[in-house]
Amino acid sequence: MAQQQDAQTRALARARAHGLSIVGRGAWKHGAPFVVVGSASEPGRFHLVTIYPGRLACDCPARALCMHRALAHEDLESAQAKASTSQPLAALSVLQRDVAPLYRDNRPFSIFKQ
């Protein structure tokens, strides 16, 4: 656990040194939220860090803990800490999203029988 914390701290320090930050947020159709983080090696490119329950997945080629996941982890921890101080159940909404019942279908609909 201490080794993982050290890797997290080092990755976060590298991200801060490169000036990386979270530039956007969203959610996939299946409901998993993600954050958008800039790339340090390729200016103008962004990486998506998907937040699954219990783990973070980044689309960058790094094999070890990357800077993008470290930033997303820090952001997730701060959001959960902020939510836990204000509302106990709000921390769950960070990982779980409501999905609209018609999210797979863009056809127009009517309440009148056709």
PAROLUM-430283 format. One record per residue: residue number from 1; residue in three letters; chain; x, z, y of N, C-alpha, C in turn. Coordinates in nm, 2 decimals. Each point is the difference from the previous one (the first is absolute). Example, Ala and Ser with C-alpha at 12.3 -4.5 7.8 and 13.67 -1.06 7.14 Angstrom:
2
n:res:chain:n.X:n.Z:n.Y:ca.X:ca.Z:ca.Y:c.X:c.Z:c.Y
1:ALA:A:1.32:0.78:-0.57:-0.09:0.00:0.12:0.09:0.00:0.12
2:SER:A:-0.04:-0.07:0.11:0.09:0.00:0.11:-0.08:0.08:0.11
# end
This chain:
114
n:res:chain:n.X:n.Z:n.Y:ca.X:ca.Z:ca.Y:c.X:c.Z:c.Y
1:MET:A:0.08:0.00:-0.12:-0.08:0.00:0.12:0.09:0.00:0.13
2:ALA:A:0.11:0.08:-0.01:0.08:0.00:0.12:0.07:-0.13:0.02
3:GLN:A:0.04:-0.07:-0.11:0.06:-0.13:0.01:-0.09:-0.10:0.06
4:GLN:A:-0.13:0.01:-0.03:-0.10:-0.09:0.05:-0.02:0.03:0.15
5:GLN:A:0.00:0.12:0.04:-0.01:0.04:0.14:0.13:-0.05:0.08
6:ASP:A:0.11:0.00:-0.06:0.12:-0.05:0.06:-0.01:-0.15:0.02
7:ALA:A:-0.04:-0.07:-0.10:-0.02:-0.14:0.01:-0.10:-0.04:0.11
8:GLN:A:-0.11:0.08:0.01:-0.10:-0.02:0.10:0.05:0.02:0.14
9:THR:A:0.08:0.11:0.02:0.06:0.03:0.13:0.10:-0.11:0.04
10:ARG:A:0.08:-0.05:-0.10:0.10:-0.11:0.03:-0.07:-0.13:0.04
11:ALA:A:-0.11:-0.03:-0.08:-0.07:-0.13:0.03:-0.07:0.01:0.14
12:LEU:A:-0.05:0.12:0.03:-0.07:0.02:0.13:0.10:-0.01:0.11
13:ALA:A:0.12:0.05:-0.02:0.11:-0.01:0.10:0.04:-0.14:0.03
14:ARG:A:0.01:-0.08:-0.11:0.03:-0.14:0.01:-0.11:-0.08:0.08
15:ALA:A:-0.12:0.04:-0.03:-0.11:-0.07:0.07:0.00:0.03:0.15
16:ARG:A:0.03:0.13:0.03:0.01:0.04:0.14:0.12:-0.07:0.07
17:ALA:A:0.11:-0.02:-0.07:0.12:-0.06:0.05:-0.03:-0.15:0.03
18:HIS:A:-0.08:-0.06:-0.08:-0.03:-0.15:0.02:-0.12:-0.01:0.09
19:GLY:A:-0.06:0.10:0.04:-0.11:-0.01:0.10:-0.13:-0.04:-0.07
20:LEU:A:-0.02:0.02:-0.13:-0.12:-0.04:-0.06:-0.12:0.09:0.03
21:SER:A:-0.11:-0.05:0.00:-0.12:0.08:0.02:-0.12:-0.07:-0.07
22:ILE:A:-0.11:0.07:-0.02:-0.12:-0.05:-0.05:-0.07:-0.08:0.11
23:VAL:A:-0.03:-0.13:-0.03:-0.06:-0.08:0.11:-0.15:-0.04:-0.03
24:GLY:A:-0.05:0.04:-0.12:-0.14:-0.03:-0.03:-0.04:0.07:-0.12
25:ARG:A:-0.14:0.00:-0.02:-0.06:0.07:-0.12:-0.11:-0.09:-0.04
26:GLY:A:-0.04:0.01:-0.13:-0.11:-0.07:-0.05:-0.04:0.05:-0.14
27:ALA:A:-0.09:-0.07:-0.07:-0.04:0.03:-0.13:-0.02:-0.13:-0.08
28:TRP:A:0.04:0.00:-0.12:-0.02:-0.11:-0.09:-0.15:0.00:-0.04
29:LYS:A:-0.04:-0.11:-0.06:-0.14:-0.01:-0.04:-0.04:0.10:-0.11
30:HIS:A:0.10:0.04:-0.08:-0.03:0.10:-0.10:0.00:0.14:0.05
31:GLY:A:0.03:0.01:0.13:-0.02:0.13:0.07:0.13:0.08:0.03
32:ALA:A:0.11:-0.05:-0.06:0.13:0.07:0.02:0.05:-0.03:0.14
33:PRO:A:0.03:0.11:0.08:0.05:-0.02:0.14:0.15:-0.05:-0.01
34:PHE:A:0.04:-0.06:0.11:0.14:-0.04:0.01:0.04:0.01:0.15
35:VAL:A:0.13:0.01:0.02:0.06:0.00:0.13:0.10:-0.11:0.01
36:VAL:A:0.02:-0.05:0.12:0.09:-0.11:0.03:0.12:0.05:0.07
37:VAL:A:0.12:-0.03:-0.05:0.12:0.05:0.05:0.09:-0.12:0.03
38:GLY:A:0.07:0.00:0.11:0.10:-0.11:0.03:0.11:0.00:-0.10
39:SER:A:0.07:-0.11:-0.01:0.12:-0.02:-0.08:0.12:0.02:0.08
40:ALA:A:0.10:0.07:-0.06:0.13:0.03:0.07:0.09:-0.12:-0.02
41:SER:A:0.00:-0.07:-0.11:0.09:-0.11:-0.03:-0.05:-0.13:0.06
42:GLU:A:-0.13:-0.02:0.01:-0.05:-0.13:0.05:-0.10:0.03:0.12
43:PRO:A:0.05:-0.02:0.12:-0.09:0.02:0.11:-0.12:-0.09:0.00
44:GLY:A:-0.11:0.05:0.04:-0.12:-0.08:-0.01:-0.08:0.00:-0.13
45:ARG:A:0.06:0.07:-0.10:-0.06:0.01:-0.13:-0.05:0.14:-0.02
46:PHE:A:-0.11:0.02:-0.07:-0.06:0.13:-0.02:-0.02:0.02:-0.15
47:HIS:A:0.00:0.13:-0.04:-0.02:0.04:-0.14:-0.13:0.08:-0.01
48:LEU:A:-0.07:-0.02:-0.11:-0.12:0.08:-0.02:0.02:0.11:-0.10
49:VAL:A:-0.03:0.12:0.04:0.01:0.12:-0.09:-0.14:0.04:-0.04
50:THR:A:-0.03:-0.02:-0.12:-0.14:0.03:-0.05:0.00:0.15:-0.05
51:ILE:A:-0.10:0.07:0.04:-0.01:0.14:-0.03:-0.10:0.02:-0.12
52:TYR:A:0.06:0.03:-0.11:-0.09:0.03:-0.12:0.00:0.15:-0.02
53:PRO:A:-0.10:0.05:-0.07:0.01:0.15:-0.02:0.12:0.03:-0.09
54:GLY:A:0.09:0.08:0.06:0.12:0.05:-0.07:0.12:-0.08:0.02
55:ARG:A:-0.01:-0.12:0.06:0.12:-0.08:0.02:-0.02:-0.10:0.11
56:LEU:A:0.12:-0.05:0.05:0.00:-0.11:0.10:0.07:-0.12:-0.05
57:ALA:A:-0.05:-0.12:0.02:0.06:-0.12:-0.04:0.03:-0.09:0.11
58:CYS:A:0.13:-0.04:0.01:0.04:-0.09:0.11:0.03:-0.14:-0.06
59:ASP:A:-0.02:-0.10:0.09:0.03:-0.14:-0.05:0.14:-0.04:0.03
60:CYS:A:0.09:0.09:0.04:0.14:-0.04:0.03:0.08:0.00:-0.13
61:PRO:A:0.12:-0.07:0.00:0.08:-0.01:-0.12:0.08:0.12:-0.03
62:ALA:A:-0.01:0.11:0.07:0.09:0.12:-0.02:-0.04:0.06:-0.14
63:ARG:A:0.10:0.05:-0.07:-0.03:0.06:-0.13:-0.01:0.16:0.02
64:ALA:A:0.07:0.05:0.09:-0.01:0.14:0.03:-0.11:0.03:0.10
65:LEU:A:0.00:0.12:0.05:-0.10:0.04:0.10:0.03:-0.08:0.13
66:CYS:A:-0.09:-0.08:0.04:0.03:-0.08:0.12:-0.05:0.07:0.13
67:MET:A:0.05:-0.06:0.11:-0.03:0.06:0.13:-0.15:-0.01:0.03
68:HIS:A:-0.06:-0.11:-0.05:-0.15:-0.02:0.02:-0.08:0.10:-0.06
69:ARG:A:0.03:0.03:-0.13:-0.08:0.11:-0.07:0.03:0.14:0.07
70:ALA:A:0.12:0.02:0.04:0.03:0.13:0.07:-0.08:0.02:0.12
71:LEU:A:-0.02:-0.11:0.08:-0.08:0.01:0.12:-0.15:0.02:-0.03
72:ALA:A:-0.04:-0.07:-0.10:-0.14:0.01:-0.04:-0.03:0.14:-0.06
73:HIS:A:0.10:0.06:-0.07:-0.02:0.13:-0.06:0.00:0.10:0.12
74:GLU:A:0.08:-0.01:0.09:0.00:0.09:0.12:-0.13:-0.01:0.07
75:ASP:A:-0.05:-0.12:0.02:-0.13:-0.02:0.07:-0.11:0.06:-0.07
76:LEU:A:0.00:-0.02:-0.13:-0.11:0.06:-0.09:0.01:0.15:0.00
77:GLU:A:0.11:0.06:-0.01:0.01:0.14:0.01:-0.04:0.06:0.13
78:SER:A:0.03:-0.07:0.11:-0.04:0.05:0.13:-0.15:-0.01:0.02
79:ALA:A:-0.06:-0.11:-0.05:-0.15:-0.02:0.00:-0.07:0.11:-0.08
80:GLN:A:0.05:0.03:-0.12:-0.06:0.10:-0.08:0.02:0.14:0.06
81:ALA:A:0.11:0.03:0.06:0.02:0.13:0.07:-0.10:0.01:0.12
82:LYS:A:-0.01:-0.11:0.07:-0.09:0.00:0.12:-0.14:0.02:-0.05
83:ALA:A:-0.04:-0.07:-0.11:-0.14:0.01:-0.05:-0.03:0.14:-0.06
84:SER:A:0.10:0.06:-0.06:-0.02:0.12:-0.07:-0.02:0.12:0.11
85:THR:A:0.06:-0.02:0.11:-0.01:0.10:0.11:-0.14:-0.01:0.07
86:SER:A:-0.05:-0.12:0.01:-0.13:-0.02:0.06:-0.12:0.00:-0.09
87:GLN:A:0.01:-0.07:-0.11:-0.11:0.00:-0.10:0.06:0.00:-0.14
88:PRO:A:-0.04:0.08:-0.09:0.06:0.00:-0.13:-0.03:-0.12:-0.08
89:LEU:A:-0.12:-0.06:0.01:-0.03:-0.12:-0.08:0.05:-0.13:0.06
90:ALA:A:0.04:0.00:0.12:0.05:-0.12:0.07:0.13:-0.05:-0.06
91:ALA:A:0.08:0.08:-0.07:0.12:-0.04:-0.06:-0.03:-0.10:-0.12
92:LEU:A:-0.11:0.02:-0.06:-0.04:-0.09:-0.11:-0.03:-0.14:0.05
93:SER:A:-0.05:-0.01:0.12:-0.04:-0.13:0.06:0.12:-0.09:0.03
94:VAL:A:0.12:0.06:0.00:0.12:-0.08:0.03:0.03:-0.09:-0.12
95:LEU:A:-0.03:0.05:-0.12:0.02:-0.08:-0.12:-0.12:-0.07:-0.06
96:GLN:A:-0.12:0.04:0.04:-0.12:-0.06:-0.05:-0.07:-0.07:0.11
97:ARG:A:-0.05:-0.12:-0.02:-0.07:-0.07:0.10:-0.14:-0.04:-0.06
98:ASP:A:-0.10:0.00:0.09:-0.13:-0.05:-0.04:0.00:-0.15:0.00
99:VAL:A:-0.06:-0.06:-0.10:0.00:-0.14:-0.01:-0.15:-0.05:0.02
100:ALA:A:-0.01:-0.10:0.08:-0.14:-0.05:0.03:-0.05:-0.06:-0.13
101:PRO:A:-0.13:0.01:-0.02:-0.06:-0.06:-0.13:0.01:-0.15:0.00
102:LEU:A:0.01:-0.07:0.11:0.00:-0.14:0.00:0.14:-0.06:0.03
103:TYR:A:0.11:0.08:-0.03:0.13:-0.04:0.05:0.05:-0.13:-0.08
104:ARG:A:-0.06:-0.03:-0.11:0.04:-0.12:-0.08:-0.08:-0.12:0.04
105:ASP:A:-0.10:0.01:0.08:-0.09:-0.11:0.02:-0.02:-0.02:0.15
106:ASN:A:0.03:-0.12:0.05:-0.02:-0.03:0.14:-0.13:-0.08:0.02
107:ARG:A:-0.08:-0.02:-0.10:-0.12:-0.07:0.02:-0.10:0.07:0.10
108:PRO:A:-0.07:-0.07:0.08:-0.10:0.07:0.08:-0.11:0.06:-0.09
109:PHE:A:-0.06:0.11:0.05:-0.10:0.06:-0.08:-0.12:0.03:0.09
110:SER:A:-0.11:0.02:-0.06:-0.12:0.03:0.07:-0.08:0.12:-0.07
111:ILE:A:-0.07:0.08:0.07:-0.08:0.10:-0.06:-0.13:-0.05:-0.05
112:PHE:A:-0.03:-0.12:0.04:-0.13:-0.07:-0.04:0.03:-0.08:-0.13
113:LYS:A:-0.10:0.01:-0.09:0.01:-0.07:-0.13:-0.01:-0.15:0.03
114:GLN:A:0.08:-0.08:-0.07:0.00:-0.14:0.02:-0.05:-0.07:-0.12
# end
